[in-house]
Amino acid sequence: MRRKYLKTDVVYLAARDRLKELEGQKNRITGRMINYPDGKIHFVTKKRVVSYYLRTNPQEKTGKYLSKNEMATIKLYMQKYYDEKALKALENEIFALNK
């Protein structure tokens, strides 16, 4: 059985298109990151109950407890947490494509 390989120009075009898409996503995320407040969210699960803590100082061990009434704040900080992780993954993939 003969193996079929993709042509080099097809792979190059696909990589270039993917790079454009990643750059657009990176620009959208960095634009959103400007509006996020300082601090990080820390979440703890105990007996199937999730508790959220806001850490404004990196040296803090616990932080300020956020109750379920502050769900808008929790969502904002969770989106920030997700965007930071997504941005790192995007940058790694962009680096790999440029290599």
ChimeraX commands (.cxc) that place a marker at each C-alpha (Angstrom):
marker #1 position 0.00,0.00,0.00 radius 0.5
marker #1 position 1.42,3.36,-1.02 radius 0.5
marker #1 position 1.33,6.28,1.34 radius 0.5
marker #1 position -0.17,9.51,0.16 radius 0.5
marker #1 position 1.43,12.69,1.38 radius 0.5
marker #1 position 0.10,16.20,1.36 radius 0.5
marker #1 position 1.76,18.66,-0.94 radius 0.5
marker #1 position 4.05,21.18,0.71 radius 0.5
marker #1 position 2.16,24.19,-0.58 radius 0.5
marker #1 position -1.13,22.87,0.86 radius 0.5
marker #1 position 0.44,22.43,4.29 radius 0.5
marker #1 position 2.02,25.88,4.08 radius 0.5
marker #1 position -1.28,27.54,3.18 radius 0.5
marker #1 position -3.09,25.72,6.01 radius 0.5
marker #1 position -0.41,26.78,8.50 radius 0.5
marker #1 position -0.60,30.40,7.28 radius 0.5
marker #1 position -4.39,30.44,7.63 radius 0.5
marker #1 position -4.16,28.94,11.11 radius 0.5
marker #1 position -1.58,31.56,12.08 radius 0.5
marker #1 position -3.90,34.37,10.93 radius 0.5
marker #1 position -6.75,32.87,12.93 radius 0.5
marker #1 position -4.59,32.55,16.05 radius 0.5
marker #1 position -3.33,36.13,15.73 radius 0.5
marker #1 position -6.94,37.36,15.55 radius 0.5
marker #1 position -7.90,35.40,18.65 radius 0.5
marker #1 position -4.82,36.69,20.48 radius 0.5
marker #1 position -5.74,40.29,19.61 radius 0.5
marker #1 position -9.31,39.80,20.87 radius 0.5
marker #1 position -8.15,38.27,24.15 radius 0.5
marker #1 position -5.48,40.91,24.80 radius 0.5
marker #1 position -8.09,43.60,24.12 radius 0.5
marker #1 position -10.36,42.08,26.76 radius 0.5
marker #1 position -7.51,41.65,29.25 radius 0.5
marker #1 position -7.03,45.43,29.44 radius 0.5
marker #1 position -10.45,45.85,31.08 radius 0.5
marker #1 position -10.03,43.18,33.76 radius 0.5
marker #1 position -9.47,44.28,37.37 radius 0.5
marker #1 position -6.37,43.32,39.32 radius 0.5
marker #1 position -6.23,40.13,41.32 radius 0.5
marker #1 position -6.81,36.44,40.75 radius 0.5
marker #1 position -9.57,34.06,41.70 radius 0.5
marker #1 position -8.86,30.93,43.67 radius 0.5
marker #1 position -11.45,28.19,43.91 radius 0.5
marker #1 position -11.56,25.33,46.37 radius 0.5
marker #1 position -13.79,22.26,46.24 radius 0.5
marker #1 position -14.73,20.61,49.52 radius 0.5
marker #1 position -17.36,17.90,49.65 radius 0.5
marker #1 position -18.70,18.85,46.21 radius 0.5
marker #1 position -19.12,22.50,47.21 radius 0.5
marker #1 position -17.06,25.11,45.39 radius 0.5
marker #1 position -15.84,28.16,47.30 radius 0.5
marker #1 position -14.34,31.18,45.55 radius 0.5
marker #1 position -11.69,33.48,46.99 radius 0.5
marker #1 position -10.35,36.70,45.51 radius 0.5
marker #1 position -6.61,37.24,45.92 radius 0.5
marker #1 position -5.56,40.83,45.26 radius 0.5
marker #1 position -2.08,40.37,46.74 radius 0.5
marker #1 position 0.07,37.45,45.44 radius 0.5
marker #1 position 1.39,36.77,48.98 radius 0.5
marker #1 position -2.12,36.14,50.34 radius 0.5
marker #1 position -2.86,32.54,51.24 radius 0.5
marker #1 position -6.64,32.67,51.39 radius 0.5
marker #1 position -7.99,35.95,50.08 radius 0.5
marker #1 position -11.46,37.46,50.37 radius 0.5
marker #1 position -14.36,35.00,50.25 radius 0.5
marker #1 position -16.82,35.61,47.42 radius 0.5
marker #1 position -20.35,34.43,48.15 radius 0.5
marker #1 position -22.81,33.16,45.57 radius 0.5
marker #1 position -24.46,36.62,45.68 radius 0.5
marker #1 position -21.36,37.98,43.95 radius 0.5
marker #1 position -21.75,35.69,40.93 radius 0.5
marker #1 position -21.09,38.55,38.46 radius 0.5
marker #1 position -17.69,39.16,40.07 radius 0.5
marker #1 position -16.94,35.44,40.11 radius 0.5
marker #1 position -17.80,35.16,36.40 radius 0.5
marker #1 position -15.59,38.13,35.57 radius 0.5
marker #1 position -12.57,36.68,37.38 radius 0.5
marker #1 position -13.21,33.19,35.98 radius 0.5
marker #1 position -13.26,34.67,32.46 radius 0.5
marker #1 position -9.98,36.42,33.24 radius 0.5
marker #1 position -8.54,33.11,34.49 radius 0.5
marker #1 position -9.68,31.36,31.31 radius 0.5
marker #1 position -8.35,34.12,29.06 radius 0.5
marker #1 position -4.92,33.97,30.72 radius 0.5
marker #1 position -4.73,30.21,30.08 radius 0.5
marker #1 position -6.02,30.57,26.52 radius 0.5
marker #1 position -3.55,33.37,25.76 radius 0.5
marker #1 position -0.65,31.23,26.93 radius 0.5
marker #1 position -1.80,28.31,24.75 radius 0.5
marker #1 position -2.25,30.64,21.75 radius 0.5
marker #1 position 1.22,32.09,22.19 radius 0.5
marker #1 position 2.72,28.59,22.36 radius 0.5
marker #1 position 0.97,27.53,19.17 radius 0.5
marker #1 position 1.94,30.75,17.38 radius 0.5
marker #1 position 5.55,30.19,18.43 radius 0.5
marker #1 position 5.43,26.62,17.10 radius 0.5
marker #1 position 3.97,27.74,13.76 radius 0.5
marker #1 position 6.57,30.48,13.35 radius 0.5
marker #1 position 9.41,28.09,14.11 radius 0.5
marker link #1:1,2 radius 0.2
marker link #1:2,3 radius 0.2
marker link #1:3,4 radius 0.2
marker link #1:4,5 radius 0.2
marker link #1:5,6 radius 0.2
marker link #1:6,7 radius 0.2
marker link #1:7,8 radius 0.2
marker link #1:8,9 radius 0.2
marker link #1:9,10 radius 0.2
marker link #1:10,11 radius 0.2
marker link #1:11,12 radius 0.2
marker link #1:12,13 radius 0.2
marker link #1:13,14 radius 0.2
marker link #1:14,15 radius 0.2
marker link #1:15,16 radius 0.2
marker link #1:16,17 radius 0.2
marker link #1:17,18 radius 0.2
marker link #1:18,19 radius 0.2
marker link #1:19,20 radius 0.2
marker link #1:20,21 radius 0.2
marker link #1:21,22 radius 0.2
marker link #1:22,23 radius 0.2
marker link #1:23,24 radius 0.2
marker link #1:24,25 radius 0.2
marker link #1:25,26 radius 0.2
marker link #1:26,27 radius 0.2
marker link #1:27,28 radius 0.2
marker link #1:28,29 radius 0.2
marker link #1:29,30 radius 0.2
marker link #1:30,31 radius 0.2
marker link #1:31,32 radius 0.2
marker link #1:32,33 radius 0.2
marker link #1:33,34 radius 0.2
marker link #1:34,35 radius 0.2
marker link #1:35,36 radius 0.2
marker link #1:36,37 radius 0.2
marker link #1:37,38 radius 0.2
marker link #1:38,39 radius 0.2
marker link #1:39,40 radius 0.2
marker link #1:40,41 radius 0.2
marker link #1:41,42 radius 0.2
marker link #1:42,43 radius 0.2
marker link #1:43,44 radius 0.2
marker link #1:44,45 radius 0.2
marker link #1:45,46 radius 0.2
marker link #1:46,47 radius 0.2
marker link #1:47,48 radius 0.2
marker link #1:48,49 radius 0.2
marker link #1:49,50 radius 0.2
marker link #1:50,51 radius 0.2
marker link #1:51,52 radius 0.2
marker link #1:52,53 radius 0.2
marker link #1:53,54 radius 0.2
marker link #1:54,55 radius 0.2
marker link #1:55,56 radius 0.2
marker link #1:56,57 radius 0.2
marker link #1:57,58 radius 0.2
marker link #1:58,59 radius 0.2
marker link #1:59,60 radius 0.2
marker link #1:60,61 radius 0.2
marker link #1:61,62 radius 0.2
marker link #1:62,63 radius 0.2
marker link #1:63,64 radius 0.2
marker link #1:64,65 radius 0.2
marker link #1:65,66 radius 0.2
marker link #1:66,67 radius 0.2
marker link #1:67,68 radius 0.2
marker link #1:68,69 radius 0.2
marker link #1:69,70 radius 0.2
marker link #1:70,71 radius 0.2
marker link #1:71,72 radius 0.2
marker link #1:72,73 radius 0.2
marker link #1:73,74 radius 0.2
marker link #1:74,75 radius 0.2
marker link #1:75,76 radius 0.2
marker link #1:76,77 radius 0.2
marker link #1:77,78 radius 0.2
marker link #1:78,79 radius 0.2
marker link #1:79,80 radius 0.2
marker link #1:80,81 radius 0.2
marker link #1:81,82 radius 0.2
marker link #1:82,83 radius 0.2
marker link #1:83,84 radius 0.2
marker link #1:84,85 radius 0.2
marker link #1:85,86 radius 0.2
marker link #1:86,87 radius 0.2
marker link #1:87,88 radius 0.2
marker link #1:88,89 radius 0.2
marker link #1:89,90 radius 0.2
marker link #1:90,91 radius 0.2
marker link #1:91,92 radius 0.2
marker link #1:92,93 radius 0.2
marker link #1:93,94 radius 0.2
marker link #1:94,95 radius 0.2
marker link #1:95,96 radius 0.2
marker link #1:96,97 radius 0.2
marker link #1:97,98 radius 0.2
marker link #1:98,99 radius 0.2
view
